[in-house]
Amino acid sequence: MNLEIHEKLLKAIKENTLSNVQNILKDLNPTDISNLLVRFSEEEICQILSSIDSNISSEIILELPEDIRTNILKVLDNKSILNVIEELESDDATDLISDLDEEKSKEILENMNPQDSSEVQTLLQYAEDTAGGIMQTELVEVKDSSIIKDAINWIRLIANDVPDFYLIYVTNENDKLVGFISLRNLILADPGSKVSSIMEDIEVSVSPDLDQEEVSIIFANYNIVSLPVVDENNKLLGRITSDDIIDVITEEAEEDIYSLAGIGEYNHPIYSSFLSKTKSRLPWLLVTLIGEIIIAFIIWANFSGTLQNFILLAAFMPAVMATGGSVGIQTSAIVIRALGMGTINTSQAMKVIFSELKLSLVLGAICGLIAGLSGFYINGTTNEGIKFFSVIFYSLSLASVISAIFGAAFPLMLNKFKMDPANGSGPFVTMANDMFSAISYLFIALMII
């Protein structure tokens, strides 16, 4: 179906019959449309977006990959961008405006509705990866002294300005957050009673400077759908909703995956610039390469004779290094995930390392036994075969333990210094494993054979 729609869109662009675009896309949701649009050039995407209603195009733009979205915003004229932004909630509007250059964003803000512009400018003060950066100012707020029927009438008046709400926040005469009411309880309450009589205490609230990853952990721990953001005086600033947190979780997971692979940031395989992709991926590759070159020099200088005398050592070296590396990467991924979920912390470093050390020793011994028996079989002679088995068994066990220590210690160390524990862990663990595995393998061989 998507292929058929793709062909129809191409035909509409070529024949300049873009008035049909909205009809072509009518059965698709914004996510499906964005997945379809990434197959087009940026100029073609802009043509398509300009041919459909701004309320639909605004949702589509939000679903596009970040680098494509940024490039499209450079091409779109200010009027089109303004039409899109006016359809968005404050947090999404802020995200789009932050992608614009200074001159363009200033002009857009000047032409926006004054109240909307003020809200966006307030949100722009916060870093994009904080609670303030992902919160929205649209919410339902009532006073604790209000009568239930008056509160319901007030909600009816402002309902069009707040797209989705599940909780009604309650503030006092000083605008401080004092509680909340579920929509269900409000509707079922006695219309003549006071709001304060049915409100519940706020379990948790956050400051606007809290990191978004910490916010996602709060959502998971408290099983909530909306989280209030307050200032140092407990005045209500905005709210974070569950759909925003889904985006955060996805973003953080992608960031960790790319960091583990030694990629600085997300790059689209087609639309990101060659320079951007190079700058993102080259640094950790160079770190790894330099480490491997050092290993090569050490082997050349100290162990060339050992390798020449026993060709099987060279044949089994990749197996030792690869197995140790896999153990290290597994350990690193598990530790990073646990740190991200908040189930461990740096004060438990030794406990984590010791636990992974025991596991890696068992894993290494099992793999060493299998590899050693394979080497013994290939060798063919009993005496030399036993020696070779010993080399493989001990070195593979040791390589697994060393890699596990690095895999656990490196993320914990980065977390201790308030750095992203996923940042470059993959390439670093691989390099450290290769260096120590190769040297320990050849050193054990030198002693035994």
C-alpha positions as CSV (number, residue, x, y, z in Angstrom):
1,M,0.0,0.0,0.0
2,N,2.8,2.4,0.9
3,L,4.5,1.7,-2.4
4,E,1.3,2.6,-4.2
5,I,0.9,5.8,-2.2
6,H,4.6,6.7,-2.9
7,E,4.0,6.4,-6.6
8,K,0.9,8.5,-6.4
9,L,2.8,11.2,-4.5
10,L,5.6,11.1,-7.0
11,K,3.2,11.5,-9.9
12,A,1.4,14.4,-8.2
13,I,4.8,16.2,-7.7
14,K,5.9,15.6,-11.3
15,E,2.5,16.7,-12.7
16,N,2.2,19.6,-10.3
17,T,-1.2,18.4,-9.1
18,L,-0.4,18.8,-5.4
19,S,-4.0,19.6,-4.6
20,N,-4.6,15.8,-4.5
21,V,-2.0,15.2,-1.9
22,Q,-4.3,15.5,1.1
23,N,-6.7,13.1,-0.5
24,I,-3.9,10.6,-1.2
25,L,-2.8,10.7,2.5
26,K,-6.2,10.7,4.1
27,D,-6.1,7.1,5.4
28,L,-2.6,7.3,7.0
29,N,-1.7,8.6,10.4
30,P,1.1,11.1,10.9
31,T,3.7,8.5,11.8
32,D,2.9,6.4,8.7
33,I,3.1,9.6,6.5
34,S,6.5,10.6,8.0
35,N,7.9,7.1,7.3
36,L,6.7,7.5,3.8
37,L,8.1,11.0,3.4
38,V,11.7,10.1,4.3
39,R,11.9,8.5,0.9
40,F,11.6,11.9,-0.8
41,S,14.1,14.7,-1.2
42,E,13.8,17.6,1.3
43,E,12.4,19.9,-1.4
44,E,9.7,17.3,-2.2
45,I,8.8,16.9,1.4
46,C,8.4,20.7,1.8
47,Q,6.1,20.6,-1.3
48,I,4.0,17.9,0.2
49,L,3.7,19.5,3.6
50,S,2.7,22.8,2.1
51,S,-0.1,21.1,0.3
52,I,-1.9,19.7,3.4
53,D,-3.6,21.3,6.4
54,S,-1.2,22.8,9.0
55,N,-2.8,20.8,11.8
56,I,-1.8,17.6,10.0
57,S,1.6,18.8,8.7
58,S,2.5,19.9,12.2
59,E,2.1,16.3,13.5
60,I,4.0,14.9,10.6
61,I,6.9,17.2,11.1
62,L,7.2,16.1,14.7
63,E,7.5,12.5,13.6
64,L,10.3,13.1,11.1
65,P,13.9,12.2,12.1
66,E,15.6,15.1,13.8
67,D,18.2,15.8,11.1
68,I,15.6,15.8,8.3
69,R,13.2,18.0,10.3
70,T,16.0,20.5,10.9
71,N,16.8,20.7,7.2
72,I,13.1,21.1,6.3
73,L,12.7,23.9,8.7
74,K,15.6,25.7,6.9
75,V,13.7,25.4,3.6
76,L,10.2,26.2,4.7
77,D,9.2,29.9,4.7
78,N,8.4,31.6,8.0
79,K,4.7,31.8,7.3
80,S,4.5,28.0,6.8
81,I,6.5,27.4,10.0
82,L,4.3,29.8,11.9
83,N,1.1,28.0,10.7
84,V,2.6,24.7,11.9
85,I,3.8,26.0,15.3
86,E,0.4,27.5,16.1
87,E,-1.1,24.0,15.9
88,L,1.3,22.6,18.4
89,E,1.3,22.3,22.2
90,S,3.9,24.5,23.9
91,D,6.5,21.8,24.5
92,D,6.4,20.7,20.8
93,A,6.4,24.3,19.6
94,T,9.5,25.0,21.7
95,D,11.3,22.0,20.2
96,L,10.6,23.2,16.7
97,I,11.6,26.8,17.4
98,S,14.9,25.6,19.0
99,D,15.8,23.9,15.7
100,L,15.6,27.2,13.9
101,D,18.5,29.7,13.5
102,E,18.4,32.8,15.7
103,E,17.0,35.2,13.1
104,K,14.2,32.9,12.0
105,S,13.2,31.9,15.5
106,K,13.1,35.6,16.6
107,E,10.8,36.5,13.7
108,I,8.5,33.5,14.4
109,L,8.2,34.5,18.1
110,E,7.4,38.1,17.2
111,N,4.5,37.0,14.9
112,M,3.0,34.4,17.3
113,N,0.1,35.0,19.6
114,P,1.6,37.0,22.5
115,Q,0.6,34.5,25.2
116,D,1.9,31.5,23.2
117,S,5.1,33.4,22.4
118,S,5.6,34.1,26.1
119,E,5.1,30.5,27.0
120,V,7.5,29.3,24.4
121,Q,10.2,31.8,25.4
122,T,9.8,30.6,29.0
123,L,10.4,27.0,28.0
124,L,13.3,28.0,25.8
125,Q,15.2,29.0,28.9
126,Y,15.5,25.3,30.0
127,A,17.9,22.8,28.5
128,E,16.1,20.5,26.1
129,D,17.0,17.3,28.1
130,T,15.6,18.6,31.4
131,A,12.1,18.4,32.9
132,G,11.6,22.1,31.9
133,G,12.6,21.3,28.4
134,I,10.0,18.6,27.9
135,M,7.2,20.0,30.0
136,Q,4.1,21.7,28.6
137,T,2.4,24.7,30.1
138,E,-1.1,23.6,29.0
139,L,-2.8,22.1,32.0
140,V,-6.0,22.3,34.1
141,E,-5.6,24.2,37.3
142,V,-8.2,25.1,39.9
143,K,-8.1,26.8,43.3
144,D,-8.6,24.7,46.5
145,S,-11.3,27.2,47.7
146,S,-13.4,26.7,44.5
147,I,-16.8,25.0,44.5
148,I,-16.9,21.8,42.5
149,K,-19.6,23.1,40.0
150,D,-17.6,26.3,39.4
151,A,-14.4,24.3,38.8
152,I,-16.3,22.1,36.2
153,N,-17.6,25.3,34.5
154,W,-14.1,26.7,34.4
155,I,-12.7,23.5,32.9
156,R,-15.4,23.6,30.2
157,L,-14.3,27.1,29.3
158,I,-10.6,26.2,28.9
159,A,-11.0,22.6,27.6
160,N,-10.2,23.5,24.0
161,D,-6.8,25.0,25.1
162,V,-5.7,21.8,26.9
163,P,-5.8,18.8,24.4
164,D,-5.5,16.0,26.9
165,F,-5.9,16.0,30.7
166,Y,-6.4,13.3,33.2
167,L,-5.6,15.2,36.4
168,I,-6.7,18.6,37.6
169,Y,-4.0,20.3,39.6
170,V,-5.1,22.2,42.7
171,T,-3.3,25.4,43.9
172,N,-3.9,27.8,46.8
173,E,-4.3,31.5,46.9
174,N,-0.5,31.9,46.6
175,D,-0.5,29.7,43.4
176,K,1.4,27.0,45.2
177,L,0.6,23.4,44.3
178,V,-1.3,21.7,47.1
179,G,-2.9,18.6,45.5
180,F,-4.7,17.1,42.5
181,I,-8.1,15.6,41.6
182,S,-8.8,12.9,39.1
183,L,-11.3,13.7,36.4
184,R,-13.5,10.8,37.6
185,N,-13.6,12.0,41.2
186,L,-14.4,15.6,40.1
187,I,-17.4,14.5,38.0
188,L,-18.8,12.2,40.7
189,A,-18.3,14.7,43.5
190,D,-21.1,16.7,45.2
191,P,-21.4,19.9,43.0
192,G,-21.8,22.1,46.1
193,S,-18.7,20.9,47.9
194,K,-15.3,22.5,47.9
195,V,-12.4,21.3,45.7
196,S,-10.3,20.9,48.8
197,S,-12.7,18.3,50.2
198,I,-11.9,15.8,47.4
199,M,-8.4,16.6,46.4
200,E,-5.5,14.2,47.0
201,D,-1.9,14.9,48.0
202,I,0.7,15.2,45.3
203,E,3.0,12.1,45.5
204,V,5.8,13.5,43.6
205,S,6.8,16.7,41.7
206,V,10.0,17.7,40.0
207,S,12.0,20.9,39.4
208,P,12.5,22.1,35.9
209,D,16.2,21.4,36.0
210,L,15.9,17.7,36.7
211,D,17.4,15.5,33.9
212,Q,14.8,13.9,31.6
213,E,16.2,10.4,32.3
214,E,15.5,10.9,36.0
215,V,12.0,12.0,35.1
216,S,11.4,8.8,33.1
217,I,12.5,6.7,36.1
218,I,10.0,8.6,38.3
219,F,7.2,7.8,35.8
220,A,8.2,4.1,35.9
221,N,8.5,4.0,39.7
222,Y,5.2,5.8,40.5
223,N,3.2,4.5,37.6
224,I,1.7,7.9,36.7
225,V,0.4,9.5,33.6
226,S,1.2,13.1,34.4
227,L,3.8,14.8,36.5
228,P,3.8,18.4,37.8
229,V,6.8,20.6,37.4
230,V,7.3,23.3,40.2
231,D,9.8,26.0,41.0
232,E,11.7,26.4,44.2
233,N,8.6,27.9,45.9
234,N,6.4,25.0,44.8
235,K,4.6,27.2,42.3
236,L,3.1,25.2,39.4
237,L,5.1,25.8,36.1
238,G,3.8,23.0,33.9
239,R,3.3,19.3,33.5
240,I,5.0,16.3,31.8
241,T,2.7,13.8,30.2
242,S,3.2,10.1,29.5
243,D,3.5,10.6,25.8
244,D,6.4,12.9,26.3
245,I,8.1,10.3,28.5
246,I,7.7,7.6,25.8
247,D,9.6,9.9,23.5
248,V,12.3,10.4,26.2
249,I,12.7,6.7,26.8
250,T,13.0,6.1,23.0
251,E,15.5,8.9,22.7
252,E,17.6,7.8,25.7
253,A,17.6,4.2,24.4
254,E,18.8,5.2,21.0
255,E,21.4,7.4,22.5
256,D,22.8,4.5,24.6
257,I,22.8,2.2,21.6
258,Y,24.7,4.7,19.5
259,S,27.1,5.5,22.3
260,L,27.8,1.8,22.9
261,A,28.7,1.5,19.2
262,G,31.0,4.6,19.5
263,I,28.7,6.9,17.5
264,G,28.5,10.4,18.9
265,E,24.9,11.1,17.7
266,Y,22.1,9.8,15.5
267,N,22.8,10.1,11.8
268,H,20.4,9.1,9.1
269,P,22.1,6.8,6.6
270,I,20.9,8.8,3.6
271,Y,19.9,12.4,4.6
272,S,22.6,13.3,7.2
273,S,25.6,15.1,5.7
274,F,28.8,13.2,5.0
275,L,30.7,15.5,7.3
276,S,28.2,15.0,10.1
277,K,28.4,11.2,9.9
278,T,32.2,11.4,9.7
279,K,32.6,13.6,12.8
280,S,30.1,11.4,14.7
281,R,31.8,8.1,14.0
282,L,35.5,8.8,13.5
283,P,36.8,9.7,17.0
284,W,36.1,6.4,18.7
285,L,37.3,4.5,15.7
286,L,40.6,6.3,15.9
287,V,40.9,5.6,19.7
288,T,40.3,1.9,18.9
289,L,42.7,1.9,16.0
290,I,45.5,3.5,18.1
291,G,45.0,0.9,20.8
292,E,45.2,-1.9,18.3
293,I,48.3,-0.5,16.7
294,I,49.9,-0.4,20.2
295,I,49.0,-4.1,20.6
296,A,50.6,-4.9,17.3
297,F,53.9,-3.2,18.3
298,I,54.0,-5.0,21.6
299,I,53.4,-8.4,19.9
300,W,56.0,-7.6,17.2
301,A,58.6,-6.5,19.8
302,N,58.1,-9.3,22.4
303,F,56.3,-12.3,21.0
304,S,57.1,-12.7,17.3
305,G,59.3,-15.7,18.0
306,T,56.6,-17.4,20.1
307,L,54.1,-17.1,17.2
308,Q,56.6,-18.3,14.6
309,N,57.3,-21.5,16.7
310,F,53.6,-22.4,17.2
311,I,51.3,-21.4,14.3
312,L,48.2,-22.6,16.2
313,L,48.7,-19.7,18.7
314,A,48.1,-17.2,15.9
315,A,45.1,-19.2,14.7
316,F,43.4,-19.2,18.1
317,M,44.3,-15.6,19.1
318,P,41.1,-14.1,17.4
319,A,39.0,-16.6,19.3
320,V,40.4,-15.5,22.7
321,M,40.1,-11.8,21.9
322,A,36.6,-12.1,20.4
323,T,35.2,-14.2,23.3
324,G,36.7,-11.8,25.9
325,G,35.3,-8.8,24.0
326,S,31.8,-10.3,23.9
327,V,31.8,-10.9,27.7
328,G,33.0,-7.3,28.2
329,I,30.3,-5.8,25.9
330,Q,27.6,-8.0,27.6
331,T,28.7,-6.8,31.0
332,S,28.9,-3.2,29.9
333,A,25.4,-3.3,28.4
334,I,23.9,-4.8,31.6
335,V,25.6,-2.3,33.9
336,I,24.6,0.7,31.7
337,R,21.0,-0.5,31.6
338,A,20.9,-0.9,35.4
339,L,22.4,2.6,35.9
340,G,19.8,4.0,33.5
341,M,16.9,2.4,35.3
342,G,18.3,3.5,38.7
343,T,18.5,-0.1,40.1
344,I,22.2,0.3,40.9
345,N,24.5,3.2,41.8
346,T,28.2,3.9,42.0
347,S,28.3,3.2,45.8
348,Q,27.6,-0.5,44.8
349,A,30.6,-0.5,42.4
350,M,32.6,-3.2,44.1
351,K,29.5,-5.4,44.5
352,V,28.7,-5.1,40.8
353,I,32.2,-5.8,39.7
354,F,32.6,-8.8,42.0
355,S,29.3,-10.2,40.8
356,E,30.3,-9.8,37.1
357,L,33.8,-11.2,37.9
358,K,32.3,-14.5,39.2
359,L,30.0,-14.8,36.3
360,S,32.7,-14.0,33.7
361,L,35.0,-16.6,35.3
362,V,32.4,-19.3,34.8
363,L,31.6,-18.2,31.3
364,G,35.3,-17.9,30.4
365,A,36.1,-21.4,31.9
366,I,33.3,-23.0,29.9
367,C,34.4,-21.3,26.6
368,G,38.1,-22.0,27.5
369,L,37.3,-25.7,28.0
370,I,35.6,-25.9,24.6
371,A,38.3,-24.0,22.8
372,G,41.1,-25.8,24.6
373,L,39.7,-29.2,23.6
374,S,39.4,-28.0,20.0
375,G,43.0,-27.0,20.1
376,F,44.1,-30.3,21.7
377,Y,42.3,-32.2,18.9
378,I,43.8,-30.1,16.2
379,N,47.3,-30.4,17.6
380,G,47.4,-34.1,17.3
381,T,50.2,-34.9,19.8
382,T,49.4,-35.6,23.5
383,N,52.2,-33.7,25.2
384,E,52.0,-30.5,23.0
385,G,48.3,-30.8,22.9
386,I,48.0,-30.7,26.7
387,K,50.2,-27.6,26.8
388,F,48.2,-25.9,24.1
389,F,45.0,-26.8,25.9
390,S,46.3,-25.2,29.1
391,V,47.3,-22.0,27.2
392,I,43.8,-21.6,25.6
393,F,41.9,-22.5,28.8
394,Y,43.8,-20.1,31.1
395,S,44.1,-17.2,28.7
396,L,40.4,-17.3,27.6
397,S,39.3,-17.5,31.2
398,L,41.6,-14.6,32.1
399,A,40.5,-12.6,29.0
400,S,36.8,-13.0,30.1
401,V,37.5,-11.8,33.6
402,I,39.6,-8.8,32.5
403,S,37.0,-7.8,30.0
404,A,34.2,-8.1,32.5
405,I,36.0,-5.9,34.9
406,F,36.5,-3.2,32.3
407,G,32.9,-3.7,31.1
408,A,31.6,-3.0,34.6
409,A,34.1,-0.5,35.8
410,F,34.1,1.9,32.9
411,P,30.4,2.8,32.9
412,L,30.5,3.1,36.7
413,M,33.4,5.4,36.5
414,L,31.8,7.6,34.0
415,N,28.6,7.7,36.0
416,K,30.6,8.7,39.1
417,F,31.9,11.7,37.2
418,K,28.4,12.7,36.0
419,M,29.1,11.6,32.5
420,D,27.0,9.4,30.2
421,P,27.9,5.8,31.1
422,A,27.2,4.6,27.6
423,N,29.6,7.1,26.0
424,G,32.1,5.2,24.0
425,S,31.9,2.1,26.3
426,G,31.8,-0.3,23.4
427,P,34.9,0.8,21.6
428,F,36.8,1.4,24.9
429,V,36.0,-2.1,26.3
430,T,36.9,-3.7,22.9
431,M,40.2,-1.9,22.8
432,A,41.1,-2.7,26.4
433,N,40.1,-6.3,25.9
434,D,42.1,-6.7,22.8
435,M,45.2,-5.2,24.4
436,F,45.1,-7.2,27.6
437,S,43.8,-10.4,26.1
438,A,46.5,-10.6,23.4
439,I,49.3,-9.8,25.8
440,S,48.1,-12.2,28.5
441,Y,47.5,-14.9,25.9
442,L,51.0,-14.7,24.5
443,F,52.6,-14.3,27.9
444,I,50.9,-17.5,29.2
445,A,52.0,-19.3,26.0
446,L,55.6,-18.1,26.5
447,M,55.6,-19.6,30.1
448,I,53.9,-22.9,29.2
449,I,55.1,-23.9,25.8
